[in-house]
Amino acid sequence: MVTVAVAGGTGNVGRTIVDALVQSKKYDVIVLTRKANYDVDPSRTTCVVDYGDIEQVTRLLESKNVHTVISTIAVLDEATGKSELSLVAAAAMSATTRRFIASNWGGVIPSDESLRIPFQTHRLATIKALEKTDLEWTQFQNGYFLDYYGMPHVESNLKPLTFVLDVANTAAAVPGTGNEIMTFTYTRDLAKFVVAALDLRDWRFPMVCYSEKTTWNKMIAWAEESRGVKFNITYDSVEKLRGGEIDELPAHLAAYSFVPKPVLVGIQSNFGLYVAYGLFDLPEEGSLNQLFPEIGTSTAEGIIDCWRGK
């Protein structure tokens, strides 16, 4: 049985992928984490690692006969970026490791450097490092997580983070016109596609998957119908977004406790430009949805409908 190591497997996306891998019963699963986490299922094999010690990580991968490494490290700054680069180096040195999925779990990284968010630079550095190895590698692109629009009434390991549509507070701040196509993915659907992709003989870059493609205007209409009220809706122009500004939503106030306001506004103004410029409209052609039509996915309307009667 092939052994798969999930780096960051106790975290948000990582935990969901680990659950799906274990449930598939097709792989031996190893969870790599930087520190002991007592909230981990004791039936899971969890290894505490120091990513900075490349030789130690290499020995671990070889001792566990790890064939595939899936990185779900939240690469958000220089430190986490270095951790992933060290993991790539260890995987490349490991005599048993053949495949590597780099962390992204989101949308496209723009070719226009002026549109990039600082953490994307570190994610690109991982890709450049992988290109220099003999590993077969890829990265997933799945758009924006659908979980956020059903939370806390939908099963999810993510932490709440509101973008555009604040269902709880019946408000929306829409970038562009609201008719641009968005790609949304529920994390449990994403995990199913990750498991399926491991069976592919050859990997392509990137791996695209999604639960549904729709528009913000439709998302808002479903939310209004579910909550039974009209939402307070504003629209942010491209000019406003290019100036690094967004309309604040009520849910942002709570988010500032773990994401400083300037950082949150900077990220979301860029994401707003991605919406307006169509960068969240990921291609259907060649997607994992086409390769695995048997995988059923959630609908945006169904996730939002978790709010009905709340």
Stockholm file with secondary structure:
# STOCKHOLM 1.0

chainA/1-310         MVTVAVAGGTGNVGRTIVDALVQSKKYDVIVLTRKANYDVDPSRTTCVVDYGDIEQVTRLLESKNVHTVISTIAVLDEATGKSELSLVAAAAMSATTRRFIASNWGGVIPSDESLRIPFQTHRLATIKALEKTDLEWTQFQNGYFLDYYGMPHVESNLKPLTFVLDVANTAAAVPGTGNEIMTFTYTRDLAKFVVAALDLRDWRFPMVCYSEKTTWNKMIAWAEESRGVKFNITYDSVEKLRGGEIDELPAHLAAYSFVPKPVLVGIQSNFGLYVAYGLFDLPEEGSLNQLFPEIGTSTAEGIIDCWRGK
#=GR chainA/1-310 SS CCEEEEETTTSHHHHHHHHHHHHHTSSEEEEEESSCCTTSCTTSEEEECCTTCHHHHHHHHHHTTEEEEEECCCCCSHHHHHHHHHHHHHHHHCSSCCEEEEEEEESCCCSSGGGCCHHHHHHHHHHHHHHTSSSEEEEEECCEEGGGGTTTSSCCSSCCCCCSEETTTTEEEEETTSCSEEEEECHHHHHHHHHHHTTCSSCCSSEECCSEEEEHHHHHHHHHHHHTSCCEEEEECHHHHHTTCCCCCTTHHHHTTTSCHHHHHHHHHHHHHHHHTTTTCCCCTTCHHHHCTTSCCCCHHHHHGGGTTC
#=GC SS_cons         CCEEEEETTTSHHHHHHHHHHHHHTSSEEEEEESSCCTTSCTTSEEEECCTTCHHHHHHHHHHTTEEEEEECCCCCSHHHHHHHHHHHHHHHHCSSCCEEEEEEEESCCCSSGGGCCHHHHHHHHHHHHHHTSSSEEEEEECCEEGGGGTTTSSCCSSCCCCCSEETTTTEEEEETTSCSEEEEECHHHHHHHHHHHTTCSSCCSSEECCSEEEEHHHHHHHHHHHHTSCCEEEEECHHHHHTTCCCCCTTHHHHTTTSCHHHHHHHHHHHHHHHHTTTTCCCCTTCHHHHCTTSCCCCHHHHHGGGTTC
//
